[in-house]
Amino acid sequence: MSVVRYELPRPKVARIVLNRPERRNAQDTELLYALNDAFDRAAHDEDVAVIVLAAEGPHFSAGHDLREDEPFASLHDHDTVGPYCGFTRAGAEGLMAREEEIYLGFSERWRNIPKPTIAEVQGKVISGGLMLVWPCDLIVAAENAEFLDNVVAMGVNGVEFFNHPYEFGVRKAKELLFTSGTLTAREAERIGMVNRVVPLARLTEETLDLAARIAEQPPFALKLAKQSVNAAQDAQGRPDAIRTAFALHQLAHSHNMQVHGLVVEPDFMKRFTRG
């Protein structure tokens, strides 16, 4: 079974579905490259005006798949999309190259797709799962959705696509990071991270209705409107801030490896493996 499904549920609308429900759509290398291929397919299809990202099962995504077998070696099965290499080199070099490609690189790439994108979110969105929803232009959340970045508990500063200040605002970002706290769907809507909160039973229908309404607009104007808003955000220094946070993320991995022999805190890994 494909780890990503590609659907055309409405005219001018593509729906991409994460399809690893047995692993709560945890992101291994295969899933991320399949997702990137699906985004490319929708971006290149002239009959598609709007792209929806959804997920099979009770939860949108449990984040990075920490149980992935040989994550570095599996990169050789794919054509890289960024200017990165050296994935299997020793030390910080290999780890940084991999995370530049499949985490930070993919998230930035998806953010700048020249078509409107909508995340259709239910259940838990944990850490790396945020790097799937945040690149989307709009987020429609079910009432049971919860958003969490617990990477500080792992001994690192936050997920690789460090968009927190732009999603939450500075003070809320600090609170959530410092506490590994959770945002409910309603809280996320109140602070502007989520556009709409709807009943779980109506999540797909409401999201597709919104996508269909957007798809009625002239596609070139949609592209220019998206670029205009993104440019306004980037003019505030977002790209430099993201790169600085990513560098600090790599420093934390290197520190943890030197002190603990793991890229994250061993206490977190003990709790994770018990879970």
LUMKELO-227710 format. One line per field, with one value per residue: residue number from 0; residue in three letters; x, y, z of N, C-alpha, C in turn. Coordinates in Angstrom, 2 decimals, padded with zeros to 5 digits, m for minus. Layout:
k c(NUM_...) .
r c(Ala_...) .
n.c1 c(X_...) .
n.c2 c(Y_...) .
n.c3 c(Z_...) .
ca.c1 c(X_...) .
ca.c2 c(Y_...) .
ca.c3 c(Z_...) .
c.c1 c(X_...) .
c.c2 c(Y_...) .
c.c3 c(Z_...) .
! end
This chain:
k c(0_1_2_3_4_5_6_7_8_9_10_11_12_13_14_15_16_17_18_19_20_21_22_23_24_25_26_27_28_29_30_31_32_33_34_35_36_37_38_39_40_41_42_43_44_45_46_47_48_49_50_51_52_53_54_55_56_57_58_59_60_61_62_63_64_65_66_67_68_69_70_71_72_73_74_75_76_77_78_79_80_81_82_83_84_85_86_87_88_89_90_91_92_93_94_95_96_97_98_99_100_101_102_103_104_105_106_107_108_109_110_111_112_113_114_115_116_117_118_119_120_121_122_123_124_125_126_127_128_129_130_131_132_133_134_135_136_137_138_139_140_141_142_143_144_145_146_147_148_149_150_151_152_153_154_155_156_157_158_159_160_161_162_163_164_165_166_167_168_169_170_171_172_173_174_175_176_177_178_179_180_181_182_183_184_185_186_187_188_189_190_191_192_193_194_195_196_197_198_199_200_201_202_203_204_205_206_207_208_209_210_211_212_213_214_215_216_217_218_219_220_221_222_223_224_225_226_227_228_229_230_231_232_233_234_235_236_237_238_239_240_241_242_243_244_245_246_247_248_249_250_251_252_253_254_255_256_257_258_259_260_261_262_263_264_265_266_267_268_269_270_271_272_273_274) .
r c(Met_Ser_Val_Val_Arg_Tyr_Glu_Leu_Pro_Arg_Pro_Lys_Val_Ala_Arg_Ile_Val_Leu_Asn_Arg_Pro_Glu_Arg_Arg_Asn_Ala_Gln_Asp_Thr_Glu_Leu_Leu_Tyr_Ala_Leu_Asn_Asp_Ala_Phe_Asp_Arg_Ala_Ala_His_Asp_Glu_Asp_Val_Ala_Val_Ile_Val_Leu_Ala_Ala_Glu_Gly_Pro_His_Phe_Ser_Ala_Gly_His_Asp_Leu_Arg_Glu_Asp_Glu_Pro_Phe_Ala_Ser_Leu_His_Asp_His_Asp_Thr_Val_Gly_Pro_Tyr_Cys_Gly_Phe_Thr_Arg_Ala_Gly_Ala_Glu_Gly_Leu_Met_Ala_Arg_Glu_Glu_Glu_Ile_Tyr_Leu_Gly_Phe_Ser_Glu_Arg_Trp_Arg_Asn_Ile_Pro_Lys_Pro_Thr_Ile_Ala_Glu_Val_Gln_Gly_Lys_Val_Ile_Ser_Gly_Gly_Leu_Met_Leu_Val_Trp_Pro_Cys_Asp_Leu_Ile_Val_Ala_Ala_Glu_Asn_Ala_Glu_Phe_Leu_Asp_Asn_Val_Val_Ala_Met_Gly_Val_Asn_Gly_Val_Glu_Phe_Phe_Asn_His_Pro_Tyr_Glu_Phe_Gly_Val_Arg_Lys_Ala_Lys_Glu_Leu_Leu_Phe_Thr_Ser_Gly_Thr_Leu_Thr_Ala_Arg_Glu_Ala_Glu_Arg_Ile_Gly_Met_Val_Asn_Arg_Val_Val_Pro_Leu_Ala_Arg_Leu_Thr_Glu_Glu_Thr_Leu_Asp_Leu_Ala_Ala_Arg_Ile_Ala_Glu_Gln_Pro_Pro_Phe_Ala_Leu_Lys_Leu_Ala_Lys_Gln_Ser_Val_Asn_Ala_Ala_Gln_Asp_Ala_Gln_Gly_Arg_Pro_Asp_Ala_Ile_Arg_Thr_Ala_Phe_Ala_Leu_His_Gln_Leu_Ala_His_Ser_His_Asn_Met_Gln_Val_His_Gly_Leu_Val_Val_Glu_Pro_Asp_Phe_Met_Lys_Arg_Phe_Thr_Arg_Gly) .
n.c1 c(000.84_000.54_002.33_001.44_m001.51_m003.07_m005.55_m008.37_m010.77_m012.58_m013.43_m010.54_m009.17_m006.71_m006.13_m003.98_m003.01_m001.67_m000.68_m000.07_m001.45_m001.19_001.17_000.58_000.99_003.67_006.75_008.81_011.71_010.81_008.08_008.27_009.60_007.76_005.59_006.64_006.88_004.17_003.25_004.74_003.55_000.93_001.50_002.48_000.37_m001.79_m004.52_m005.10_m005.86_m005.86_m004.42_m004.90_m003.80_m004.07_m004.71_m004.74_m006.57_m006.78_m005.08_m003.23_m000.34_002.37_004.85_008.45_009.65_011.03_011.80_012.72_014.42_017.78_017.91_019.64_020.94_018.77_018.32_019.73_018.08_016.63_016.26_017.85_016.43_017.43_020.44_022.22_024.47_026.44_025.14_025.70_028.03_030.35_029.69_028.51_028.16_026.84_024.32_023.34_023.19_021.20_018.95_018.74_017.86_015.44_013.83_014.00_014.49_012.45_010.14_010.38_010.30_007.71_006.20_006.48_005.23_003.60_000.78_m002.32_m002.44_m003.95_m004.13_m005.67_m006.72_m006.72_m006.95_m003.83_m001.01_002.20_005.28_007.42_005.21_004.13_005.68_004.60_002.03_002.44_003.79_001.63_m000.82_m003.34_m005.13_m007.42_m009.03_m010.10_m012.32_m011.10_m008.40_m004.94_m001.95_001.53_004.87_007.36_010.11_012.03_012.02_013.46_015.98_016.67_016.23_013.78_011.55_012.94_012.07_011.71_009.27_007.86_007.64_006.26_003.93_002.73_003.26_005.62_005.70_003.86_005.02_007.41_006.36_005.07_007.21_009.00_007.57_006.86_004.26_000.75_m001.41_m004.84_m007.33_m009.14_m007.72_m005.57_m006.91_m007.75_m005.36_m004.61_m003.29_m004.73_m007.25_m009.97_m012.20_m013.82_m016.50_m015.40_m016.61_m017.30_m014.99_m013.46_m015.35_m015.86_m013.31_m012.84_m014.90_m014.02_m011.63_m012.70_m014.04_m011.89_m010.62_m012.12_m011.11_m008.95_m006.09_m003.48_m003.62_m004.05_m001.58_000.11_m000.92_m000.33_002.49_002.92_002.05_003.78_006.21_006.01_006.12_008.67_010.24_010.38_012.43_012.27_013.52_016.30_016.10_015.03_017.16_019.16_018.01_017.92_020.65_021.31_019.78_021.22_023.58_022.62_022.02_024.66_025.86_024.34_025.09_027.82_027.75_025.87_025.87_023.78_021.55_019.53_018.12_018.77_016.88_014.45_014.33_014.15_011.63_010.15_010.62_009.51_006.89) .
n.c2 c(m001.19_002.22_004.79_007.31_008.72_009.87_011.98_013.19_014.86_016.93_019.24_020.85_020.50_018.89_016.21_015.19_012.43_011.38_008.11_006.22_005.01_003.04_003.64_006.04_007.95_008.64_010.10_008.65_008.28_007.35_008.10_010.93_011.58_010.51_012.14_014.59_014.06_013.84_016.44_017.76_016.64_017.66_020.38_020.66_019.99_021.36_021.42_021.48_023.61_024.06_022.60_020.05_018.81_015.92_013.30_009.83_007.92_008.18_010.23_013.06_013.32_011.73_012.82_012.75_009.53_007.79_005.21_004.36_002.21_002.31_005.12_006.90_005.48_004.90_007.20_007.05_005.87_007.77_010.66_013.58_016.75_019.16_021.23_019.33_016.97_014.10_012.47_010.12_010.58_010.76_011.88_015.22_016.18_014.39_014.05_016.69_017.25_015.43_016.35_018.93_018.35_016.63_017.63_020.60_021.51_020.32_021.38_024.17_024.17_023.20_025.22_027.25_026.42_027.28_027.44_027.62_025.96_023.68_022.47_019.67_018.71_016.38_014.99_014.26_016.36_016.15_017.54_016.94_016.68_019.21_020.42_019.67_020.77_023.54_024.61_024.84_026.99_027.51_026.26_023.88_022.59_019.75_019.49_017.94_018.25_018.57_020.33_020.04_020.66_018.91_018.93_020.29_018.86_016.73_017.67_019.53_022.55_022.87_021.95_021.34_023.08_025.98_027.65_028.74_031.42_032.82_031.48_031.33_033.73_035.59_035.39_033.34_031.29_030.90_030.05_027.61_026.12_026.08_024.61_022.29_022.29_021.90_022.88_023.29_022.82_024.97_026.89_027.25_028.35_030.74_032.18_032.52_030.58_028.53_028.41_027.60_025.78_022.74_020.28_016.89_014.95_016.41_017.31_016.71_017.38_020.12_021.16_020.57_022.07_024.66_024.60_024.31_026.72_028.53_027.63_028.71_031.17_033.29_031.55_032.64_035.04_034.01_032.76_035.04_036.45_034.71_034.73_037.39_037.65_035.80_037.03_039.36_038.32_037.14_039.41_040.35_039.01_036.26_034.02_034.15_033.87_031.30_029.77_030.29_029.14_026.51_025.92_026.05_023.94_021.81_022.10_021.38_018.65_017.72_018.31_016.63_014.14_014.10_014.19_012.28_010.22_009.94_011.57_012.89_013.60_010.98_010.23_010.98_009.22_006.80_007.01_007.20_004.70_003.01_003.76) .
n.c3 c(000.00_m000.81_000.88_000.66_m000.58_m003.59_m004.60_m006.51_m005.62_m006.13_m008.78_m009.97_m007.61_m005.73_m003.50_m001.12_000.77_003.75_004.50_006.58_008.81_010.77_012.02_013.03_011.11_011.25_010.21_008.05_005.89_003.40_003.35_003.38_000.98_m000.82_m000.26_m001.09_m003.83_m004.47_m003.94_m005.93_m008.21_m008.05_m008.15_m010.73_m012.33_m014.52_m014.32_m011.66_m009.05_m006.32_m003.41_m001.10_002.00_003.78_006.24_006.92_009.33_013.01_013.88_012.77_012.49_014.10_014.10_013.54_012.55_014.88_015.02_012.62_010.38_009.45_008.49_007.17_005.13_003.48_002.08_m000.26_m002.06_m003.33_m005.42_m004.57_m003.65_m002.91_m002.57_m001.31_000.20_001.22_003.09_004.51_005.83_008.57_011.97_012.77_010.20_008.40_009.66_009.70_006.94_006.11_007.56_006.57_004.01_004.14_006.15_006.99_004.33_002.68_003.98_003.58_000.80_000.26_001.44_m000.42_m002.74_m005.74_m005.54_m003.75_m000.59_001.68_004.94_006.31_009.28_011.93_015.24_016.89_016.37_016.32_017.06_014.53_012.89_012.82_010.93_008.61_008.53_008.99_006.66_004.94_003.47_004.60_007.46_008.36_011.08_012.92_015.73_017.64_017.34_018.28_018.97_019.25_020.19_021.44_021.48_022.96_025.31_024.44_024.52_022.61_020.63_019.31_016.59_013.26_011.22_012.20_012.84_014.84_016.21_014.26_013.95_016.50_017.80_019.76_022.68_023.29_021.84_023.27_025.75_025.07_024.02_026.23_028.07_026.78_025.92_024.94_022.29_021.91_019.33_019.33_020.81_019.09_016.92_018.08_018.43_015.86_014.36_013.24_010.76_010.67_012.80_012.94_013.25_013.70_012.07_009.85_008.75_006.34_004.33_004.86_004.47_001.76_000.63_001.17_m000.31_m002.90_m003.20_m003.21_m005.49_m007.51_m008.08_m010.15_m011.26_m011.60_m010.21_m007.64_m007.22_m007.21_m005.04_m002.93_m003.05_m002.41_000.27_001.51_000.92_002.44_005.02_004.94_004.63_007.16_008.25_008.52_006.99_007.72_010.49_010.68_009.61_011.51_013.83_012.93_012.74_015.47_016.33_015.20_016.68_019.21_018.77_018.31_020.79_022.50_021.47_022.07_024.88_025.71_023.88_022.18_019.83_021.03_024.30_026.60_028.57_027.48_025.28_026.63_027.81_025.45_024.17_026.06_025.73) .
ca.c1 c(000.00_001.32_002.31_000.76_m002.52_m003.31_m006.95_m008.93_m012.15_m013.40_m012.76_m009.43_m008.66_m005.99_m006.09_m002.87_m003.36_m000.68_m001.34_000.60_m002.22_m000.72_002.25_000.09_001.57_005.04_007.44_010.10_012.25_009.95_006.87_008.57_009.86_006.49_004.80_007.20_006.49_002.75_003.17_005.23_002.53_m000.17_001.99_002.72_m000.88_m002.46_m005.93_m005.21_m005.70_m005.70_m003.91_m005.26_m002.99_m004.86_m004.06_m005.61_m006.51_m007.25_m004.15_m002.59_001.04_003.13_006.18_009.49_009.64_012.27_012.11_013.06_015.63_018.78_017.36_020.62_021.16_017.60_018.35_020.33_017.03_015.87_016.97_017.72_015.80_018.18_021.88_022.83_025.15_027.16_024.19_026.22_029.31_030.38_029.55_027.42_028.01_025.80_023.02_022.89_022.82_019.92_017.88_018.58_017.13_014.10_013.04_013.98_014.42_011.11_009.15_010.50_009.87_006.25_005.66_006.57_004.51_002.87_m000.66_m002.80_m002.44_m004.77_m003.97_m006.91_m006.03_m007.47_m006.14_m002.58_000.04_003.30_006.62_007.63_003.93_003.94_006.42_003.73_000.89_002.87_004.03_000.39_m001.32_m004.49_m005.30_m008.75_m008.79_m011.22_m012.42_m010.23_m006.99_m004.01_m000.67_002.56_006.29_008.02_011.51_012.87_012.15_014.48_017.27_016.90_015.51_012.48_011.63_013.90_011.40_011.42_008.33_007.05_007.26_005.35_002.66_002.16_003.69_006.85_005.51_003.21_006.01_008.30_005.62_004.84_008.50_009.57_006.77_006.41_002.81_m000.15_m002.47_m006.05_m007.77_m009.76_m006.65_m004.82_m007.73_m007.78_m004.12_m004.43_m002.56_m005.74_m008.28_m011.32_m012.37_m015.09_m016.69_m014.58_m017.39_m017.43_m013.68_m013.11_m016.32_m015.63_m012.03_m013.01_m015.73_m013.13_m010.73_m013.46_m014.29_m010.63_m010.31_m012.87_m010.37_m007.95_m004.92_m002.30_m003.83_m003.80_m000.12_000.70_m001.36_000.46_003.86_002.91_001.99_005.03_007.29_005.86_006.64_010.12_010.87_010.57_013.62_011.98_014.51_017.51_015.77_014.88_018.50_019.85_017.43_018.34_022.05_021.29_019.24_022.34_024.47_022.04_022.26_026.08_026.08_023.76_025.90_029.07_027.52_025.03_025.99_022.55_021.30_018.54_018.27_018.46_015.66_013.31_014.29_013.65_010.17_009.60_010.63_008.51_005.56) .
ca.c2 c(000.00_003.44_005.56_008.56_008.60_011.09_011.96_014.37_014.75_018.01_019.91_021.77_020.26_017.65_015.89_014.29_011.82_010.55_006.82_005.29_005.14_002.10_004.32_007.39_008.80_009.07_010.43_008.08_008.86_006.99_008.93_012.32_011.69_010.26_013.35_015.61_013.70_014.16_017.89_018.11_016.24_018.63_021.70_020.65_019.68_022.62_021.32_021.59_024.98_024.06_021.32_019.74_017.79_015.26_012.13_008.70_007.45_009.10_011.31_013.61_012.84_011.60_013.43_011.92_008.12_007.53_003.78_004.04_001.43_002.83_006.31_007.55_004.66_004.92_008.39_006.71_005.38_008.91_011.80_014.69_017.93_020.34_021.18_018.69_015.71_013.62_012.00_009.01_010.93_010.64_013.06_016.17_016.48_013.56_014.35_018.00_017.16_014.73_017.19_020.03_017.85_016.08_018.36_022.02_021.72_020.00_022.30_025.44_023.93_023.10_026.55_028.13_025.91_028.44_027.22_027.57_024.65_023.65_021.30_019.12_018.16_015.78_014.29_014.85_016.83_016.18_017.92_016.93_016.86_020.64_020.82_019.35_021.69_024.94_025.13_025.05_028.36_027.53_025.05_023.57_021.60_019.15_019.93_017.12_018.43_019.09_020.66_019.92_020.48_018.51_018.68_020.77_017.72_015.85_018.31_020.31_023.82_022.83_021.25_021.92_024.20_026.72_028.71_029.00_032.81_033.31_030.77_031.54_034.95_035.33_034.94_032.02_030.33_030.58_029.26_026.25_025.44_025.89_023.64_021.22_022.36_021.53_023.80_022.69_023.43_026.27_027.82_027.55_029.27_032.04_032.93_032.74_029.52_027.73_029.25_027.17_024.56_022.15_018.93_015.86_014.27_017.29_017.88_016.61_018.14_021.56_021.51_020.55_023.21_025.82_024.46_024.56_028.16_029.17_027.20_029.53_032.41_033.17_030.89_033.50_035.97_033.25_032.62_036.33_036.78_033.88_035.24_038.69_037.45_035.17_038.03_040.25_037.60_036.98_040.72_040.53_038.28_034.85_033.04_034.18_033.32_029.85_029.18_030.36_028.12_025.20_025.72_025.74_022.58_020.90_022.20_020.57_017.24_017.43_018.29_015.41_013.01_014.12_013.98_011.11_009.18_009.95_012.92_013.50_013.21_009.55_010.05_011.04_007.99_005.73_007.17_006.91_003.26_002.38_004.04) .
ca.c3 c(000.00_m000.87_002.12_000.34_m001.62_m004.37_m005.00_m007.18_m005.14_m006.67_m009.90_m009.68_m006.25_m005.44_m002.07_m000.81_002.05_004.44_004.61_007.51_010.06_011.78_012.72_013.28_010.06_011.57_008.96_007.69_004.66_002.27_003.35_003.05_m000.46_m001.51_m000.10_m001.98_m005.20_m004.64_m004.06_m007.26_m009.18_m008.00_m008.58_m012.17_m013.03_m014.85_m013.95_m010.20_m008.57_m004.86_m002.91_000.29_002.65_004.81_006.82_007.24_010.71_014.06_014.15_011.57_012.42_015.34_013.96_012.94_012.92_015.60_014.91_011.23_010.17_008.52_007.82_006.32_003.94_002.61_001.23_m001.55_m002.94_m003.81_m005.98_m003.65_m004.25_m002.50_m002.86_m000.16_m000.06_002.38_004.10_005.30_006.42_010.03_012.80_012.55_008.78_007.79_010.27_009.24_005.52_006.01_008.07_005.61_002.85_004.28_007.13_006.67_002.89_002.19_004.53_002.85_m000.58_000.24_001.75_m001.58_m003.90_m006.28_m005.50_m002.37_000.06_002.90_005.78_006.87_010.45_013.02_016.24_017.35_015.45_017.29_016.64_013.09_012.21_012.61_009.73_007.48_008.49_008.94_005.30_004.21_003.55_005.49_008.27_008.87_012.13_013.62_017.13_018.49_016.97_019.27_018.37_020.29_019.89_022.69_021.16_024.06_026.23_023.86_024.64_021.39_020.76_018.65_015.31_012.33_010.56_013.43_012.46_016.03_016.47_013.22_014.11_017.82_018.46_020.51_024.06_023.31_021.37_024.40_026.74_024.58_023.93_027.55_028.83_025.89_026.07_023.85_021.87_021.36_018.07_019.61_021.18_017.88_016.14_018.76_018.23_014.44_013.67_012.54_010.14_011.02_013.59_012.52_013.80_013.06_011.04_008.69_008.46_004.92_003.54_005.07_003.85_000.31_000.25_001.16_m001.46_m004.13_m003.28_m003.62_m006.86_m008.46_m008.34_m011.22_m010.69_m011.55_m009.11_m006.42_m007.09_m006.84_m003.68_m002.01_m003.05_m001.75_001.72_001.92_000.85_003.58_006.19_004.80_004.80_008.61_008.67_008.79_006.49_008.54_011.80_010.51_009.44_012.80_014.70_012.42_013.17_016.90_016.40_014.94_017.84_020.29_018.43_018.51_022.23_023.07_021.05_022.83_026.30_025.99_022.87_021.40_019.34_021.92_025.70_026.81_029.36_026.56_024.52_027.51_027.90_024.13_023.91_026.94_025.17) .
c.c1 c(000.88_001.21_001.69_m000.25_m002.71_m004.72_m007.32_m010.43_m013.10_m012.70_m011.71_m008.81_m007.97_m005.96_m005.01_m003.08_m002.18_m001.35_m000.49_m000.16_m001.75_000.45_001.88_000.74_002.90_005.84_008.77_010.53_011.35_008.71_007.17_008.87_008.59_005.59_005.33_006.85_005.03_002.54_003.65_004.19_001.40_000.27_002.12_001.45_m001.65_m003.95_m006.16_m004.93_m005.40_m005.29_m004.30_m004.33_m003.79_m004.09_m005.09_m005.47_m006.89_m006.35_m003.45_m001.15_001.68_004.53_007.17_009.37_010.98_012.68_012.49_014.38_016.52_018.28_018.35_020.83_020.00_017.55_018.92_019.28_016.27_016.80_016.76_017.15_016.53_019.66_022.67_023.45_025.82_026.28_024.75_027.59_029.21_030.11_028.38_027.15_026.87_024.42_022.49_022.43_021.45_018.78_017.68_017.72_015.68_013.24_012.96_013.77_013.05_010.08_009.18_009.98_008.35_005.59_005.57_005.97_003.60_001.37_m001.10_m002.84_m003.22_m004.45_m005.31_m006.50_m007.01_m006.50_m004.85_m001.66_001.25_004.60_006.76_006.34_003.62_004.61_005.71_002.59_001.33_003.21_002.76_m000.13_m002.47_m004.52_m006.76_m008.58_m010.11_m011.20_m011.49_m008.75_m006.20_m002.64_000.40_003.94_006.99_009.51_012.44_013.05_013.16_015.88_017.65_015.96_014.11_012.64_012.46_013.33_010.85_010.54_007.50_006.68_006.25_003.99_001.95_002.29_004.81_006.58_004.84_004.18_006.94_007.59_005.48_006.14_009.05_008.86_006.47_004.88_002.06_m001.14_m003.66_m006.41_m008.34_m008.71_m005.84_m005.59_m007.70_m006.52_m003.76_m003.64_m003.50_m006.81_m009.67_m011.25_m013.76_m015.27_m015.90_m015.33_m017.51_m016.08_m013.36_m014.04_m016.08_m014.34_m012.16_m013.91_m014.89_m012.19_m011.46_m013.76_m013.04_m010.33_m011.08_m012.12_m009.37_m006.64_m003.68_m002.41_m003.62_m002.30_000.51_000.30_m000.55_001.88_003.95_002.91_003.28_006.19_007.21_006.40_008.16_010.86_011.10_011.76_013.43_013.05_015.79_017.25_015.64_016.26_019.28_019.33_017.83_019.78_022.12_020.72_020.36_023.36_023.94_022.22_023.72_026.41_025.57_024.57_027.20_028.86_026.85_025.22_024.74_022.31_020.24_018.79_017.90_017.20_014.43_013.20_013.81_012.14_009.51_009.54_009.69_007.12_005.30) .
c.c2 c(001.24_004.20_006.94_008.29_009.94_011.00_013.26_014.43_015.81_018.59_020.92_021.57_018.91_017.45_014.82_013.76_011.00_009.23_005.81_005.28_004.20_002.65_005.76_008.41_009.42_009.14_009.68_008.67_008.58_007.88_010.35_012.51_011.43_011.49_014.45_015.32_014.07_015.67_018.35_017.79_017.26_020.00_021.78_020.39_020.98_022.61_021.42_023.02_025.06_022.66_021.18_018.64_017.22_014.03_011.08_008.36_008.51_010.30_011.75_013.13_012.84_012.17_012.51_010.48_007.77_006.06_003.38_003.29_002.10_004.07_006.99_006.78_004.77_006.17_008.09_006.21_006.52_009.93_013.00_015.91_019.21_020.18_020.51_017.36_015.27_013.07_010.89_009.33_010.97_011.98_013.94_016.41_015.69_013.87_015.68_017.96_016.51_015.65_018.43_019.60_017.54_016.79_019.84_022.25_021.46_021.02_023.65_025.29_023.90_024.43_027.41_027.53_027.02_028.22_027.21_026.13_024.75_022.36_020.93_018.24_017.60_015.14_015.04_015.22_017.08_016.54_017.95_017.05_018.32_021.10_020.37_020.35_023.14_025.43_025.39_026.47_028.50_026.22_024.98_022.40_021.04_019.60_019.14_017.31_019.03_019.25_020.74_019.85_020.18_018.28_019.23_019.67_016.69_016.44_019.13_021.53_023.83_022.15_022.04_023.13_025.10_027.92_029.19_030.48_033.36_032.62_031.16_032.97_034.61_034.77_033.57_030.95_029.92_029.71_027.81_025.47_025.11_024.79_022.36_021.12_022.04_022.65_022.99_023.39_024.82_027.30_028.22_028.50_030.66_032.84_033.06_031.68_028.66_028.67_028.91_025.91_024.02_020.79_017.89_015.21_015.11_017.83_017.86_017.45_019.64_022.00_021.56_021.68_024.49_025.78_024.78_026.04_028.90_028.86_027.99_030.80_032.22_032.61_031.78_034.52_035.27_033.10_033.91_036.75_035.99_034.42_036.57_038.54_036.80_036.16_038.99_039.60_037.47_038.29_041.03_039.73_036.80_033.90_033.00_033.57_031.80_029.19_029.22_029.28_026.72_024.91_025.38_024.35_021.56_020.92_021.34_019.09_016.87_017.37_017.00_014.18_012.95_013.74_012.64_009.97_009.02_011.39_013.63_012.98_011.74_009.33_010.09_009.73_006.81_005.80_006.81_005.41_002.50_002.56_003.20) .
c.c3 c(000.00_000.44_001.91_m000.77_m002.31_m004.93_m005.71_m006.84_m005.67_m007.89_m009.39_m008.29_m006.19_m003.94_m001.87_000.60_002.58_004.79_005.38_008.84_011.15_012.58_013.03_012.34_010.48_010.28_008.87_006.35_003.47_002.21_002.91_001.57_m001.27_m001.42_m001.01_m003.44_m005.46_m004.75_m005.44_m008.33_m009.21_m008.49_m010.09_m012.99_m013.27_m014.51_m012.45_m009.78_m007.08_m004.42_m001.44_000.79_003.82_005.32_007.18_008.73_011.72_014.29_012.87_011.45_013.79_015.24_013.28_013.42_013.56_015.56_013.48_011.16_009.13_007.77_006.89_005.03_002.96_001.73_m000.15_m002.55_m003.61_m004.45_m005.05_m004.39_m003.88_m002.81_m001.74_m000.56_001.24_003.47_004.99_005.91_007.94_010.70_012.42_011.07_008.15_008.33_009.76_007.79_005.37_006.45_007.20_004.43_003.18_005.32_006.75_005.17_002.32_002.69_003.82_001.41_m000.68_000.56_000.50_m002.86_m004.44_m006.43_m004.04_m001.85_001.36_003.65_006.40_008.06_011.47_014.01_016.57_016.19_016.34_016.58_015.13_012.30_011.95_011.32_008.46_007.38_008.35_007.53_004.50_004.45_004.54_006.27_008.70_009.84_012.65_015.09_018.05_018.20_018.13_018.63_019.46_019.67_021.21_022.50_022.24_025.10_025.74_023.98_023.42_021.45_020.15_017.30_014.31_011.58_011.67_013.12_013.64_016.25_015.47_013.29_015.41_018.34_019.44_021.90_024.14_022.82_022.50_025.43_026.29_024.47_025.32_028.34_028.07_025.93_024.79_023.57_021.40_020.05_018.30_020.02_019.96_016.97_016.76_018.50_016.75_013.69_012.81_012.00_010.60_011.86_013.30_013.20_013.00_011.90_009.76_008.21_006.97_004.06_003.65_004.39_002.34_m000.17_000.19_m000.04_m002.76_m004.31_m003.75_m005.07_m007.92_m008.85_m009.49_m010.67_m010.60_m010.42_m007.76_m006.17_m006.61_m005.43_m002.65_m001.92_m002.31_m000.23_002.22_001.93_002.03_004.85_006.12_004.99_006.28_009.14_008.92_008.25_007.32_009.92_011.74_010.41_010.75_013.74_014.24_012.82_014.65_017.15_016.19_016.09_018.99_020.02_018.73_020.01_022.86_022.69_021.85_024.29_026.57_025.02_022.03_020.92_020.16_023.34_025.90_027.63_028.48_025.78_025.35_027.62_026.57_023.89_024.82_026.39_023.94) .
! end
